[in-house]
């Protein structure tokens, strides 16, 4: 048991060291990407972009061609944060999880594929399904689900446990259904992820 534990710690130290070397930072940190030890080291796909002023800590996975922009914070210290493929978390976004809440359980945060999260939005212990959008300055709270193709309007507050139904637009405080998503908005949901993939590649090339 002791030998197995030592090997596990050594493997984790090796992984953290490799992460640090890849970013040229001290052990445990890769610019703003930081391990909290065994089982809580970020996994960032080689094609993903994490801006140098972003902070990604703990049990966080960032998938292929996704992007975490300047001053965004993903803190996976009391649960896990998973970001799928081609999703973008724009400047100043804050993402966290919950270990203690009124529901009595742990909530991780899951962001699916092709998701757009606008500047300064807050995602707390919630689920965003594929191809949805959370607008600028909006907040999505514990246990809430934003379903596929839905839009949360700028500045909205999605209360704990709320389901934003697929293909609808919600807004207000607390957020309520406003209407169905229009065809031109559906096109934006299809186009924006690819736009951000290209933007992220430009910023990576420029050393951002």
URSUL-V553158 format. One record per run of one state. SS is the DSSP state (a for helix, b for strand, c for the rest). FROM is the first residue (numbers start at 0). TO is the last residue. If there is no record, write none. Layout:
ss=SS from=FROM to=TO
ss=SS from=FROM to=TO
//
This chain:
ss=c from=0 to=0
ss=a from=1 to=22
ss=c from=23 to=27
ss=b from=28 to=29
ss=c from=30 to=31
ss=b from=32 to=33
ss=c from=34 to=41
ss=b from=42 to=43
ss=c from=44 to=47
ss=b from=48 to=49
ss=c from=50 to=53
ss=b from=54 to=61
ss=c from=62 to=65
ss=b from=66 to=67
ss=c from=68 to=71
ss=b from=72 to=82
ss=c from=83 to=86
ss=b from=87 to=88
ss=c from=89 to=92
ss=b from=93 to=95
ss=c from=96 to=96
ss=b from=97 to=97
ss=c from=98 to=105
ss=b from=106 to=106
ss=c from=107 to=107
ss=b from=108 to=110
ss=c from=111 to=114
ss=b from=115 to=116
ss=c from=117 to=120
ss=b from=121 to=123
ss=c from=124 to=125
ss=b from=126 to=127
ss=c from=128 to=131
ss=b from=132 to=133
ss=c from=134 to=137
ss=b from=138 to=139
ss=c from=140 to=143
ss=b from=144 to=145
ss=c from=146 to=149
ss=b from=150 to=151
ss=c from=152 to=155
ss=b from=156 to=157
ss=c from=158 to=161
ss=b from=162 to=163
ss=c from=164 to=166
ss=b from=167 to=170
ss=c from=171 to=171
ss=b from=172 to=172
ss=c from=173 to=174
ss=b from=175 to=179
ss=c from=180 to=181
ss=a from=182 to=204
ss=c from=205 to=207
//
